[in-house]
């Protein structure tokens, strides 16, 4: 059961899992047509961006649908099952709803999962540190709540974009994702779970490293490039100036990579450096063609304590490194909030 049929739910989770699992896709009633069509088509088509260029990939499997915003979780609508029935049947439940919506989702699903007599695995696929620890207290002992690491970038195409295949012939949406396959899980917590080869079980220390890499190296540096490019008036990441690209390379090699190596002694410097530099190239991939506007979405939330900007600054400082370049993203974020007429509440 995948709660959240957005770009991540469809562009990463369902695409990876559909060969091995029967999937129930859960979203709001406003997405009923999308989910019904995926069920009837036994899948959908997505656009995968890799080193060889663009691939139109058919995602095929057994899909059902349920809707989270009905008054009663036990109420289905025509052509779907109830959320409660799906929760009671599932061996594996994944949330991909974003940090803002997660508390309400947890409050809704916890009573149903807690009442089960058999074990169920709950995977939180939202960005952030300690999400399972924060929300896992809502669940009984039969629910094993764990974090994941979502490192594939996924998006729905913008109106007017061309060259991408639609979800199905005539569909208004097209789904675009990177050719990035790994979904790491902590082996210590998950070794007896119902996990197919779609997931990669790694040692606990390595999993903690991948969490930090995702939040500070991936999310933090994506913010660095997007925020500074926004202030230069750039519209798409592939068009980012050489000045910002060179600055990002310096911050990656002089601040972020050394901080990862300091906090994670098992990490190998050449591998971490190579991954970091490859990541900067992934951000500006012309095939994925990410927009700056998507990169600065929800900028106020990124300034919250424990989020990628402030927590990343502390992460680097704790390694004995001055986060001069990384911290410039905070100033850029505040300027973007001002320009957009927003307000910083933290």
Secondary structure, DSSP 4 states (H G I P E B T S, - for coil): -EE--SHHIIIIIIHHHTTTS-EEEEE-GGGHHHHHHHHHHTEEEEEEEETTEEEEEEEE--EEEEETTSSSTT---TTS--HHHHHHH-SEEEE-S-HHHHHHHHHHHHHHHHT-SS-EEEEE-SSSSSHHHHHGGGS-TTEEEEE------EEEPPTT--S---SSTT-S--EEEES----EEEHHHHTTS---TTSEEE-HHHHHHHHHIIIIIIIHHHHHHHHHHHHHT--BGGG--HHHHHHHHHHIIIIIHHHHHHH-TT--HHHHHHHHHHHHHHHT-TTT--BHHHHTTTHHHHTSTTSHHHHHHHHHHTTT---HHHHHHHHHHHHHHHHTT-----
